[in-house]
Amino acid sequence: MNNNSNFADVILPLPLAGLFTYSIPEELKTDVAIGKRVVVPLGNKKLYTAIVRKLHNNEPSDYKVKDILSCLDSSHVINGYQLKFWDWISQYYQAVLGDVYKAAVPSGLKLESQTKISINSDFNTDSILNKTEEQILNVLTHSKDVSISSLNQAVGLKNTLPQVKSLLEKGAVSIDEQISAGYKEKKQEFVCLNSDFQEDEMGEILNKLKRAKKQQELLYSYLNLSKHFFEETPQKVSVLELLKSIDCSRTILKSLIEKNILKIYFEKVDRLDHSEISSSELKILNQYQEKAIGEIRTHFENQNCVLLHGVTSSGKTEIYIHLIEEQIKKGKQVLYLLPEIALTTQIINRLKSVFGNKVGVYHSKFNDAERVEIYNNILENNSERSYQIILGVRSSIFLPFNNLGLIIVDEEHENTYKQFDPSPRYHARDAALYLAHLHQAKTLLGTATPAVETYFNAQKGKYGLVELFQRHQDLEMPEIIVSDIKEARRKKQMKSIFSPDLIKMMETCMENKEQVILFQNRRGYAPYLECKSCGWVPNCPNCSVSLTYHRHNNQLTCHYCGHGTHPPVNCNHCGSTDIEDRGFGTEKIEEELSAFFPDARIARMDLDTTRKKRAYEKLIYQFENHELDILVGTQMVSKGLDFDNVSLVGILNADSMMNYPDFRAYERSFQMMAQVSGRAGRKKKRGKVLIQTYAPDHPIIQSVVKNNYQEMYSSQLLERQEYIYPPYYRLINIGMKHKQQHLVNEAAEYLAKSLKKIFGVRVFGPQAPVINRIQNNYIVNILLKIEKKSSPAKAKWILNQQANFIKEIDRFKAIQINFDVDPM
């Protein structure tokens, strides 16, 4: 159908503000439509895949419009709900649409412009070439259309551009700017008969192959596998299956193809597993779960969002499963959000056992091709093979849903739902509420330790509140013991990093064949090294942070920029060789445990040990199946994992969390300790939790011991009101970055002064953060605190305007200015 529009406004996958207008050539008018991908030129050489956002007939007056080059899709890849959602994310989180597009769409659907080089056939070879130029021409002689990146690889140089430029000037090569597709369909080779041979014809063919025994054997095998003359529709036979059947080479098959007896054809293969899974019955809810689910349904009649505040091990997941079942029966889609990839491993098994292949998983450990296929599966949403339930981490909110009925945000308090860098700096929990609103769906927030802001909204009646304080099967809450390590050190009782109480309790667990989880929120061996003579500490050359020591590869590593170096033998300051490691991370705990418990099976779960695709699953499977005795981990072990034989959880350094300079530090410490404690005594037996601390009487430690969320919440609320923080105020952080410290300080002072004229005492700063330099960029922050009743949209408009004024000053042009709305 002809759209009669001459122009299209498109979104480019670039950090540029606004939409870009292109003209639609006559031959593409039937193809170009809103939500489709089109290829457009930008500048002289670059081509990009853009998304059509708007069609119109208004020709821009201030610049010459370029043509759209081609349309890549027969139907939209971005639906109307998504485009509205993108607009909201862009407006609320102060991000340009190009950044939202980059975050929302798998890379495989964003084609990239790659410079391709090819040799000129009429080039005069008498020209004088240097060695590298000759190498380049040699590569190009044997290959067509080589990209710059693969040329660098072939020649063994980081950058061949100067040589390519020289060859261009000599007329030896030509450049062709082409679009390369990121996603390719996976195809499988199948084999079939070249024509519809009758039985007697086939007999003659087999007879003729008497002398070519292997060919005859292969043809017999094909007929046998395909049941060609025994069934009305022959079975499909893959090339691999056929060659394996008689263990022969492709050459034999090639001979049969050349004789026009067999032929090869290709079929698209799903990377996703659609094998049938038998689904089990729903578990019967206990009386407390029944009461809670009844209250949730009642709240959903009048409210769009409900908070389920249920203690650890109260059976929240079973409630979710019953609510999902209701939506599936209505033909609706469900999005189940989790804060951490590690959690998907256990929950996917629980959901698949009930819903079979209706469940899909989406997270960053999938390769790009798999993510494209999941994306396309949800986009189609009409076949029996389409997923109705998506289990995923924060990026799942951008998938192309068109019929959402329910969004579940599990462990809603987790700060990993917030995207820190790059833009858009969205919070998946808050964005999920708007996404549900677009689809007129319901949102259920579930946690044992709600975020202060969420609980405040529930108390004020903005959300429904359902509380479930009875553990499943009437399990007791774990016994929490506080170990005073200041006192233990004074009495010289500390054995390495473990208090005597912890050692004794671990020994008992090992004797009883029970499992132990130890929690320390620092990976690596030691947070830093220090010279004992003068106190010098090796720091990162690019960031204002000490280097963490990793013993497994004997490296000092920066956890901010990735810089790595070998540990120094001598102190850089005084030359002393007496350099010691300070503090401890998960790696050191693992090593020390091996000394105390040489027979124990110990594993570590942190970012270093779970980089590989299936690493989480493997660790969790081993621990679930009692193949491990002690699991040492960072916050990954605190989140919703369910193990039935853990009788002891040790929190090795509670103080490091509480002493962090952040207004949410106490809230986070309580949440982290309460969540880790919830891993103890999950089945049949009351568990124990031991907290090592220098401050046993600290109010937060005491709230954890009493499992008193209300106490922590009330004290935090008083502080937040007094010091004007959320939930009473909204925060917007303006982050400024530049390589030159004096310049970024000057710009920050200038901007803060301008903002104070408008917002007055609501502006705090400028101030350098705790880590004020990352990747050689100096950082300065300005914090804006706005009353809840005031218009955030107006405030953001003013901020943008002021930031643009700064950018117009020549010396401040290169300064990066980022807005972080509702920072964590």
C-alpha positions in Angstrom: 0.0 0.0 0.0 1.4 3.4 -1.0 1.9 5.7 2.0 1.8 9.0 0.0 4.4 10.5 2.4 7.6 12.0 0.8 9.7 12.2 4.0 10.5 10.0 7.0 11.9 11.0 10.4 14.2 8.3 11.6 16.0 7.4 14.8 19.8 6.7 14.3 21.7 4.5 16.7 24.0 7.4 17.6 24.1 9.7 20.7 22.5 12.5 18.8 19.5 14.5 19.9 16.3 14.5 17.9 15.1 12.7 14.7 16.7 13.0 11.2 14.6 13.6 8.1 15.2 11.7 4.9 13.3 11.6 1.6 11.6 8.4 0.5 12.4 7.5 -3.1 9.3 6.6 -5.3 10.3 2.9 -5.5 10.4 2.6 -1.7 7.1 4.3 -0.9 5.3 1.0 -0.7 7.9 -0.5 1.7 8.8 2.3 4.1 6.6 2.3 7.2 6.8 3.3 10.9 8.8 0.8 13.0 10.7 -0.7 10.0 14.5 -0.5 9.6 15.9 1.5 6.7 19.5 2.1 5.5 20.4 5.8 5.4 23.7 7.7 4.6 25.2 10.0 7.2 28.1 12.2 6.2 30.1 11.2 3.2 30.9 7.6 3.8 28.9 6.2 6.7 25.7 4.1 6.4 23.5 3.3 9.3 20.4 1.2 10.1 17.7 3.7 11.3 14.2 3.1 12.6 11.3 5.0 10.9 9.5 7.0 13.6 7.3 9.3 11.6 6.1 9.8 8.0 5.1 13.3 6.6 5.3 15.7 3.7 7.1 18.6 5.4 10.4 19.2 3.7 13.1 20.7 6.0 14.0 24.3 4.8 17.5 24.5 6.4 19.3 21.6 4.8 19.3 19.3 1.8 17.6 16.0 2.5 19.3 12.8 1.5 17.4 9.7 0.2 16.7 6.5 2.1 18.8 3.9 0.3 16.8 0.7 1.1 14.2 -0.8 3.4 15.3 -3.9 5.3 12.0 -5.3 6.5 8.8 -6.6 5.1 7.0 -5.8 8.4 7.8 -3.7 11.5 10.5 -4.8 13.9 9.6 -2.1 16.5 5.9 -1.9 17.4 3.8 1.0 18.5 4.1 0.2 22.3 7.8 0.1 22.0 8.0 3.5 20.3 5.8 5.1 23.0 8.0 3.4 25.6 11.2 4.7 24.0 9.8 8.3 24.0 9.0 8.0 27.7 12.5 6.6 28.6 14.1 9.3 26.5 12.0 12.1 28.2 12.0 10.8 31.8 15.7 9.7 32.0 17.0 12.6 29.8 18.5 10.3 27.2 18.6 10.9 23.4 16.5 8.5 21.4 19.6 7.2 19.6 20.9 5.9 23.0 17.5 4.3 23.8 17.6 2.6 20.3 21.1 1.2 21.0 20.1 -0.2 24.4 16.7 -1.6 23.2 17.6 -3.5 20.1 20.0 -6.5 19.9 23.2 -5.6 18.0 22.3 -8.3 15.4 19.4 -6.1 14.2 21.6 -3.0 13.9 23.6 -3.4 10.7 27.0 -1.7 10.7 28.9 0.2 8.1 32.3 -1.5 7.5 34.8 -0.1 5.2 35.6 -2.7 2.5 38.8 -2.7 0.4 39.3 -4.4 -2.9 42.2 -4.5 -5.4 42.1 -2.6 -8.7 42.6 -5.2 -11.5 44.1 -2.6 -13.9 46.7 -1.4 -11.4 50.3 -0.9 -12.8 52.4 -3.3 -10.6 55.6 -1.4 -11.6 54.9 1.2 -8.8 57.3 1.1 -5.8 55.6 -0.4 -2.8 56.9 -0.9 0.7 56.8 -4.3 2.4 53.4 -3.7 4.3 51.8 -2.4 1.1 52.9 -5.6 -0.8 51.5 -7.7 2.0 48.1 -5.9 1.8 48.0 -6.4 -2.0 48.8 -10.0 -1.5 45.9 -10.4 0.9 43.5 -8.6 -1.4 44.6 -10.7 -4.4 43.4 -13.8 -2.7 40.2 -12.4 -1.1 37.3 -10.2 -2.2 36.0 -7.2 -0.2 38.2 -7.3 2.8 37.2 -5.1 5.7 39.8 -2.9 7.4 39.5 -4.9 10.7 40.2 -8.2 9.0 43.1 -6.6 7.0 44.7 -5.5 10.2 44.4 -9.1 11.5 45.9 -10.6 8.3 48.8 -8.2 8.1 49.4 -8.3 11.9 49.2 -4.5 12.5 46.9 -2.5 14.8 46.2 0.0 12.1 46.7 -0.4 8.3 44.9 2.8 7.4 48.0 4.8 6.5 49.2 2.1 4.1 45.6 1.7 2.6 45.5 5.5 2.1 48.9 5.3 0.3 47.6 2.5 -1.9 44.5 4.5 -2.7 46.6 7.4 -3.8 48.6 5.0 -6.0 45.4 3.7 -7.5 46.2 0.1 -6.3 43.0 -0.4 -4.3 39.4 1.0 -4.2 37.1 1.5 -1.2 33.6 0.2 -1.2 31.4 1.3 1.8 29.0 -1.6 2.4 26.5 -2.6 4.9 27.3 -5.8 6.8 24.5 -7.7 8.6 25.2 -8.5 12.3 22.6 -11.3 12.4 22.7 -14.3 10.1 20.1 -17.0 10.1 21.5 -20.4 11.1 21.0 -22.9 8.3 21.3 -26.6 8.2 22.2 -28.8 5.2 19.7 -31.5 4.2 19.9 -34.0 1.4 17.2 -35.4 -0.9 16.8 -37.2 -4.3 17.5 -34.9 -7.3 14.3 -35.9 -9.0 11.2 -38.0 -8.4 12.8 -41.4 -9.2 10.5 -44.4 -9.5 11.4 -47.6 -7.7 12.6 -49.4 -10.9 14.7 -46.4 -11.9 16.3 -46.4 -8.4 17.1 -50.1 -8.8 18.9 -49.4 -12.1 20.9 -46.5 -10.5 22.0 -48.7 -7.6 23.0 -51.4 -10.1 25.2 -48.9 -12.0 27.0 -48.0 -8.7 28.2 -51.6 -8.2 31.8 -50.6 -8.8 31.6 -47.5 -6.6 30.8 -49.4 -3.4 31.0 -46.4 -1.0 28.6 -44.4 -3.3 26.2 -47.3 -3.5 26.4 -47.8 0.3 25.7 -44.0 0.9 22.7 -44.1 -1.4 21.3 -47.2 0.3 21.8 -45.5 3.6 19.9 -42.4 2.4 16.9 -44.5 1.2 16.9 -46.3 4.5 17.0 -43.1 6.6 14.5 -41.2 4.6 12.1 -44.3 4.2 11.7 -42.9 0.6 9.7 -45.8 -0.9 8.0 -46.8 2.4 6.2 -43.6 3.4 4.1 -41.1 1.6 6.2 -38.2 2.9 9.9 -39.1 3.2 11.7 -38.2 6.4 14.2 -35.3 6.3 17.8 -36.4 6.3 20.6 -34.0 7.3 24.0 -34.2 5.5 25.7 -34.7 8.9 23.4 -37.6 9.8 23.9 -39.3 6.4 27.7 -39.0 6.4 27.8 -40.3 10.0 25.5 -43.3 9.1 28.3 -45.1 7.1 31.2 -43.0 8.3 32.3 -41.6 4.9 33.7 -38.3 3.6 31.9 -35.5 1.8 33.7 -36.5 -1.4 31.5 -39.6 -1.8 28.4 -37.4 -1.4 29.8 -34.9 -3.9 30.1 -37.7 -6.5 26.4 -38.6 -6.1 25.5 -34.9 -6.4 27.6 -34.6 -9.6 25.8 -37.6 -11.0 22.4 -35.8 -10.4 21.2 -38.6 -8.1 21.2 -36.6 -4.8 21.0 -32.8 -4.1 21.6 -30.6 -1.1 19.1 -28.0 0.2 19.1 -25.7 3.2 16.6 -25.0 5.9 16.6 -22.3 8.6 17.3 -23.7 12.1 16.2 -22.1 15.3 19.0 -21.5 17.8 16.3 -21.7 20.5 15.4 -25.0 22.1 11.8 -25.9 21.2 12.0 -29.5 22.3 8.8 -30.6 24.1 8.9 -30.4 27.9 6.3 -32.2 29.9 4.6 -29.8 32.2 3.7 -30.6 35.8 0.7 -29.6 37.9 0.7 -26.4 39.9 1.6 -26.9 43.6 -1.2 -26.3 46.1 -0.8 -23.1 48.0 -0.8 -23.2 51.8 -3.3 -21.1 53.8 -1.0 -18.1 54.1 -0.1 -18.1 50.4 -3.9 -18.4 49.5 -4.7 -15.4 51.7 -1.9 -13.4 50.1 -2.9 -14.3 46.5 -6.5 -13.4 47.4 -5.4 -10.0 48.6 -3.3 -9.4 45.5 -6.3 -10.1 43.2 -8.5 -7.7 45.3 -5.9 -4.9 45.1 -5.5 -5.5 41.3 -9.2 -4.6 40.9 -8.5 -1.0 41.9 -4.7 -0.6 41.7 -2.2 -1.3 38.9 0.7 -2.1 41.2 1.0 -4.3 44.3 3.9 -4.8 46.6 4.2 -8.4 48.0 6.4 -8.1 51.1 7.1 -11.7 52.0 10.0 -12.9 54.2 12.7 -15.1 52.7 11.4 -18.7 52.0 7.7 -17.7 52.3 6.9 -19.2 48.9 6.6 -16.0 46.8 7.6 -17.8 43.6 4.7 -20.2 43.9 2.3 -17.2 44.2 3.9 -15.8 41.0 3.4 -19.1 39.2 -0.3 -19.1 40.1 -0.7 -15.5 38.8 1.2 -16.3 35.6 -1.1 -19.3 35.0 -4.2 -16.9 35.1 -2.6 -14.6 32.5 -1.6 -17.5 30.2 -5.2 -18.8 30.3 -6.3 -15.3 29.1 -3.8 -15.5 26.2 -1.7 -12.7 27.7 2.1 -12.3 27.9 4.0 -12.1 31.2 7.4 -10.5 31.9 9.2 -11.9 34.9 12.1 -9.6 35.8 15.1 -10.7 37.9 18.0 -8.6 39.1 20.8 -11.1 38.3 21.5 -13.7 35.6 22.5 -16.2 38.4 18.8 -16.3 39.5 17.5 -17.3 36.1 19.1 -20.7 36.4 16.9 -21.9 39.3 13.7 -20.1 38.4 13.8 -21.1 34.8 13.7 -24.8 35.9 10.7 -24.1 38.2 8.8 -22.2 35.5 9.6 -24.7 32.7 8.4 -27.6 34.9 5.0 -25.9 34.9 4.7 -24.0 31.6 7.1 -26.0 29.4 8.1 -24.2 26.2 6.0 -21.1 26.8 9.0 -19.8 28.8 11.8 -17.9 27.2 15.0 -16.4 28.8 16.7 -13.2 27.8 20.0 -11.9 29.2 23.5 -10.8 28.2 25.1 -14.3 28.5 23.3 -15.2 25.2 25.2 -14.5 22.1 23.8 -11.9 19.7 22.3 -14.3 17.3 20.3 -16.0 20.1 19.1 -12.7 21.3 17.8 -11.8 17.8 15.9 -15.0 17.6 14.3 -14.5 21.0 13.4 -11.0 20.0 11.9 -12.2 16.7 10.0 -15.0 18.5 8.3 -12.4 20.8 7.7 -10.0 17.8 5.8 -12.7 15.9 3.7 -13.8 18.9 1.2 -15.7 16.9 2.6 -19.2 16.5 2.5 -22.1 18.9 6.2 -21.7 19.4 6.0 -18.1 20.6 7.0 -17.4 24.2 4.3 -16.2 26.5 6.5 -15.8 29.5 9.8 -14.0 29.4 12.2 -14.4 32.2 15.0 -11.8 32.0 17.2 -9.1 33.5 16.6 -5.4 33.1 17.1 -5.2 29.3 14.0 -7.5 28.9 11.7 -4.4 29.3 12.7 -3.4 25.7 11.4 -6.6 24.0 8.6 -6.3 21.5 5.6 -7.2 23.7 2.2 -6.5 22.2 -0.1 -8.2 24.7 1.3 -7.9 28.2 -1.0 -8.9 31.1 1.4 -8.9 34.0 4.9 -7.8 35.0 6.6 -9.4 38.0 9.6 -7.6 39.4 11.2 -10.0 41.8 13.7 -8.7 44.4 12.5 -5.2 43.5 14.8 -3.5 46.0 18.0 -4.6 44.0 20.1 -1.7 42.7 21.2 -3.9 39.7 17.8 -2.9 38.1 19.4 0.5 37.6 21.5 1.1 34.5 24.5 3.2 35.4 26.4 3.5 32.1 26.0 4.1 29.3 22.8 6.2 28.7 19.8 5.6 29.1 20.3 5.4 32.8 16.9 3.8 33.4 15.6 1.9 36.4 13.9 -1.3 35.2 11.5 -1.4 38.1 10.2 2.1 37.5 10.2 1.7 33.7 8.2 -1.5 34.1 5.5 0.4 35.8 5.2 2.7 32.8 5.4 -0.3 30.4 2.5 -2.0 32.2 0.5 1.3 32.0 1.0 1.3 28.2 -0.3 -2.3 28.0 -3.0 -1.7 30.7 -1.3 -4.6 32.5 -0.7 -5.1 36.2 2.7 -5.0 38.1 3.6 -7.1 41.1 6.7 -6.1 43.1 8.1 -8.9 45.3 10.8 -8.8 48.0 11.6 -9.7 51.6 13.3 -6.3 52.0 11.5 -3.5 50.1 13.2 -0.4 48.9 12.4 2.5 51.2 10.7 4.4 48.4 8.6 1.4 47.4 7.4 0.7 50.9 6.6 4.4 51.3 4.4 4.3 48.2 2.6 1.2 49.5 2.1 2.9 52.9 0.7 6.0 51.2 -1.8 3.9 49.2 -0.1 4.5 45.8 0.5 0.7 45.6 -1.4 -2.1 47.1 0.4 -3.8 50.0 0.3 -7.5 50.8 2.5 -9.0 53.6 3.5 -12.6 54.0 5.4 -13.2 57.2 5.0 -17.0 57.5 7.8 -19.1 56.1 6.8 -22.1 53.9 6.2 -25.4 55.9 6.3 -23.2 59.1 10.1 -23.0 59.0 11.6 -20.9 61.7 13.6 -17.8 60.7 17.4 -18.4 61.1 19.1 -17.7 64.4 21.4 -14.7 63.9 24.6 -14.6 66.0 26.9 -11.5 66.1 30.6 -12.1 66.4 32.6 -9.1 67.8 35.8 -9.3 65.9 37.2 -6.2 67.7 37.0 -8.1 70.9 38.3 -11.3 69.3 41.4 -9.5 67.9 42.0 -7.9 71.3 42.1 -11.3 72.9 44.2 -12.6 69.9 41.5 -15.2 69.1 41.1 -14.4 65.4 42.3 -17.2 63.2 43.1 -15.4 60.0 39.9 -13.8 58.7 37.5 -16.2 60.6 36.4 -15.6 64.2 36.6 -18.6 66.6 32.8 -18.9 66.6 32.7 -19.2 62.8 35.4 -21.8 62.7 33.6 -23.9 65.3 30.3 -23.6 63.5 31.8 -24.6 60.2 33.5 -27.6 61.7 30.1 -28.8 63.1 28.6 -28.3 59.6 31.3 -30.4 58.0 30.8 -33.2 60.5 27.1 -33.2 59.9 27.6 -33.1 56.1 25.8 -29.8 55.8 26.6 -26.9 53.5 27.9 -23.4 54.2 27.7 -20.1 52.4 30.3 -17.4 53.1 29.6 -13.8 51.9 32.1 -11.1 51.3 31.1 -8.3 48.9 34.6 -8.0 47.4 36.1 -10.1 44.7 39.8 -10.7 44.2 42.4 -11.7 46.8 43.0 -8.4 48.5 41.5 -4.9 48.0 44.9 -3.3 47.9 48.7 -3.8 48.6 50.5 -1.5 51.0 54.2 -0.8 51.8 54.7 -1.5 55.5 57.5 1.1 55.7 55.9 4.2 54.2 52.2 3.3 53.5 52.5 3.6 49.7 49.6 1.9 47.8 49.7 1.0 44.1 47.0 3.0 42.4 45.5 2.8 38.9 47.1 5.2 36.5 43.7 6.0 34.8 41.4 6.1 37.9 41.6 7.5 41.4 41.3 4.0 43.0 43.7 1.4 44.4 44.4 -1.7 42.4 42.9 -5.0 43.6 45.2 -7.9 43.9 44.1 -11.2 42.1 46.4 -14.1 43.1 45.1 -16.6 40.5 46.8 -14.7 37.7 49.2 -12.7 39.9 47.8 -9.4 38.7 46.9 -6.0 40.1 43.6 -5.0 38.4 41.5 -1.9 38.3 37.8 -2.9 38.6 36.8 0.4 36.9 38.8 0.5 33.7 40.3 -3.0 33.5 44.0 -1.8 33.7 46.2 -4.7 34.8 49.9 -4.9 35.9 52.2 -7.3 37.8 52.5 -6.6 41.6 55.6 -4.4 42.3 58.7 -6.1 44.0 59.8 -2.8 45.5 57.8 0.2 46.9 57.7 3.0 44.3 58.1 5.6 47.1 60.8 4.3 49.4 62.2 1.3 47.7 61.3 -1.2 50.5 60.5 -4.8 49.6 58.2 -5.2 52.5 54.8 -5.0 50.6 51.8 -6.6 52.2 48.2 -7.3 51.0 45.5 -5.6 53.0 41.9 -6.7 53.6 40.4 -9.7 51.9 38.3 -10.7 48.9 36.5 -13.9 47.9 39.8 -15.3 46.5 41.6 -15.0 49.8 38.7 -16.6 51.7 38.8 -19.5 49.3 42.5 -20.0 49.9 42.3 -19.7 53.7 39.4 -22.2 53.8 41.5 -24.8 52.0 44.1 -24.5 54.8 41.4 -24.9 57.6 39.3 -27.6 55.8 41.6 -29.5 53.4 39.0 -32.1 52.7 36.1 -29.7 52.0 34.9 -29.1 48.5 35.0 -25.3 48.1 33.9 -23.1 45.2 33.8 -19.4 44.6 30.9 -17.5 42.9 31.9 -14.0 41.8 32.4 -12.0 38.6 35.8 -13.7 37.9 34.5 -17.3 38.1 31.2 -16.7 36.2 32.3 -15.0 33.1 31.6 -18.0 30.8 28.1 -18.6 29.5 27.1 -21.7 31.6 29.4 -21.0 34.6 26.5 -19.9 36.9 24.4 -22.9 36.1 27.3 -25.3 36.7 28.1 -23.8 40.1 24.4 -23.8 41.2 23.9 -27.3 39.9 26.9 -28.6 41.9 25.8 -26.8 45.1 22.2 -28.0 44.7 23.4 -31.6 44.2 25.7 -31.5 47.3 28.8 -31.8 45.2 30.2 -28.7 47.1 30.4 -28.2 50.8 31.3 -24.4 51.0 30.3 -21.7 48.6 32.1 -18.4 48.9 30.6 -15.5 47.0 29.9 -11.8 46.5 26.3 -10.4 46.4 25.4 -13.0 43.7 24.9 -15.6 46.6 22.4 -13.3 48.4 19.7 -13.2 45.8 16.8 -15.5 46.0 18.7 -18.8 45.5 17.1 -21.8 47.2 19.4 -24.6 48.6 17.9 -27.2 50.9 21.1 -28.2 52.9 22.6 -24.9 53.9 22.7 -24.7 57.7 25.1 -21.9 58.1 25.7 -18.5 56.4 28.7 -16.4 57.4 28.8 -12.6 56.7 32.5 -11.9 57.0 32.7 -8.1 57.0 29.4 -6.3 57.7 31.1 -2.9 58.4 32.5 -2.3 54.9 28.9 -2.1 53.6 27.6 0.2 56.4 30.6 2.6 56.2 30.1 3.4 52.5 29.5 7.2 52.0 26.0 7.1 50.5 22.6 8.0 52.0 21.3 4.5 51.1 24.3 2.6 52.8 22.3 1.5 55.9 19.2 0.5 53.8 21.5 -1.5 51.5 23.4 -3.2 54.3 20.2 -4.3 56.0 18.8 -5.6 52.7 22.1 -7.5 51.8 22.4 -9.1 55.3 18.7 -10.0 55.5 18.8 -11.5 52.0 22.0 -13.5 52.6 20.6 -14.7 56.0 17.5 -16.0 54.1 19.7 -18.7 52.4 20.2 -20.5 55.7 17.9 -23.3 57.0 15.6 -23.5 54.0 14.3 -27.0 54.5 13.3 -28.9 57.7 15.9 -27.3 60.0 16.5 -23.9 61.5 19.6 -22.3 60.1 22.2 -20.1 61.6 23.7 -16.9 60.4 27.0 -15.5 61.8 27.8 -11.8 61.3 31.4 -10.7 61.8 31.6 -7.0 62.8 33.6 -4.4 64.8 30.3 -2.7 65.8 27.9 -5.4 67.2 25.6 -2.7 68.8 25.1 -0.8 65.5 21.3 -0.2 65.0 21.3 -1.8 61.5 23.0 -5.0 62.9 20.4 -5.1 65.6 17.6 -4.7 63.1 19.0 -7.6 61.1 19.3 -9.8 64.3 15.6 -9.1 65.2 14.6 -9.4 61.5 12.8 -6.1 62.0 12.4 -4.3 58.6 9.9 -1.8 60.2 12.6 -0.5 62.6 15.1 0.1 59.8 12.4 1.7 57.6 11.2 4.1 60.3 14.7 5.3 61.3 15.7 5.7 57.6 12.5 7.7 56.9 13.3 10.2 59.7 16.8 10.7 58.3 15.6 11.1 54.7 13.0 13.7 55.7 15.6 15.7 57.7 18.3 15.6 55.1 15.9 16.0 52.1 16.3 12.7 50.3 13.9 10.3 48.5 11.1 9.4 49.1 10.4 13.0 50.1 12.4 14.5 47.2 13.4 13.6 43.7 17.1 13.5 42.9 18.8 14.4 39.6 22.6 14.0 39.4 24.5 16.1 36.9 27.8 14.4 36.2 30.5 16.3 34.4 33.6 14.7 32.9 36.8 15.9 31.2 40.5 14.9 30.9 41.6 18.2 32.4 40.7 18.6 36.1 40.9 22.4 36.2 38.6 22.7 33.2 35.9 20.4 34.6 36.0 22.2 38.0 35.6 25.6 36.3 32.7 24.4 34.2 31.0 22.8 37.2 31.3 26.0 39.2 29.9 28.0 36.3 26.9 25.5 35.9 26.2 25.3 39.6 26.1 29.1 39.9 23.6 29.3 37.0 21.4 26.6 38.5 21.5 28.1 42.0 20.0 31.4 40.5 17.0 29.3 39.4 16.7 26.5 41.9 18.3 28.1 45.0 19.1 25.9 47.9 17.9 22.8 46.0 21.4 22.7 44.3 24.2 20.9 46.1 27.8 20.9 44.9 29.8 20.9 42.7 31.5 18.1 44.5 34.0 15.4 43.4 32.7 11.8 44.1 34.7 9.3 46.2 36.3 8.0 43.0 36.9 11.3 41.1 38.8 9.9 38.1 37.8 7.0 35.9 39.6 6.1 32.6 41.6 9.4 32.8 38.4 11.5 33.0 38.0 13.7 36.0 34.4 13.7 37.4 32.5 16.4 39.3 28.9 16.0 40.4 26.1 18.6 41.0 23.0 17.2 42.8 19.6 18.7 42.4 16.9 17.9 45.0 13.4 18.7 43.9 10.2 18.5 46.0 7.8 15.7 45.0 5.0 18.1 44.2 7.0 20.2 41.7 7.2 19.4 38.0 10.2 17.2 37.1 9.6 17.8 33.4 10.1 21.5 33.8 13.2 21.0 36.0 14.7 18.7 33.3 13.9 21.3 30.6 15.8 24.0 32.6 18.7 21.6 33.2 19.0 20.8 29.5 18.8 24.5 28.6 21.6 25.4 31.1 23.8 22.4 29.9 23.4 23.7 26.4 24.5 27.2 27.4 27.7 25.7 28.9 28.4 23.8 25.7 28.2 27.0 23.7 31.2 28.4 25.6 34.2 27.5 23.5 36.5 26.2 26.3 33.7 24.0 27.7 32.7 22.4 24.4 34.5 19.1 25.0 33.1 18.6 28.5 30.7 15.6 28.8 27.5 16.4 30.7 25.3 13.4 31.8 22.0 13.4 33.7 21.2 10.6 36.0 17.5 10.8 37.0 16.7 9.0 40.3 20.4 8.0 40.9 21.1 4.9 43.0 
